[in-house]
Amino acid sequence: MSPAATALVVSAAAIAVLMLTTWVVSLIKRNASIIDPVWGFGFVVVAWVVRATVSGYDLRQWVLVTMVTLWGLRLSIYLGWRNWGTPEDFRYQAMRRHWGERFWWVSLFTVFALQGVLMWIVSLPVQLGQVSNDPGLRILGVIGILVWALGLGFEAIGDAQLVRFKANPDNADKVMDRGLWRYTRHPNYFGDACVWWGIALVAAETGLGAIGFIGALVMTIFLRRVSGVTLLEKSLVKKRPGYEEYVARTSPFVPRRPRRS
């Protein structure tokens, strides 16, 4: 088996074990929301499993593993802390009501297997970027690290600003439109996308790793059009007074100056 095929297979196996384990725990706890903090951690598992089983250029492997580990652990810790002690996410509650007693096995495919497949696709750059022995990080790799750093900073700062905003009782039912949130309605999602485009750029220097752009593109599409901006804002427009005005003046994704009223 070629190194690339080995990376793809061991990643798929690791993701399958992780998602099956998480599904079983969700059944015991009757809470499918535990998938949220596991999402970021799963990419860390993929990065380290490939690093342990496939030989390649050491510096690039460690750069990719470090980038994914810092992003994934930060996201998992933040989501685990945010969700601790809270009820199951409204999306999964709606699915429970819809499927009734069948939800336990339907969730295996519609929640855990689906996210496992997405994880495998999105993580293509960290899988395939580790298999080449081509030495050196050149200009494309340096640009990738800078894009990744921008994304991680945007995501972390945006999350911290939102936490501080929500901690103030005076802000109850108000729209967060300060800091980075003044320039984009979802700095955390924009940061996520930048992180994976940066990782894909580092991987692309190997040639084969350029396939990883598929992963960055899929992540961006889902954040912008499927499970991120679109899904979240359907509920925010209904329950948050003033959110429609915020939507009218603020970019949904890529930061820019707010429109004038």
Secondary structure, DSSP 8 states (H G I E B T S, - for coil): --HHHHHHHHHHHHHHHHHHHHHHHHHHHT-GGGHHHHHHHHHHHHHHHHHHH----HHHHHHHHHHHHHHHHHHHHHHHHHHTT----HHHHHHHHHHGGGHHHHHIIIIIIHHHHHHHHHTHHHHHTTS-------HHHHHHHHHHHHHHHHHHHHHHHHHHHHHSGGGTT----SGGGGT-S-HHHHHHHHHHHHHHHHHHTTSGGGGGHHHHHHHHHIIIIITTHHHHHHHHHHHSTTHHHHHHHS-SSS-------
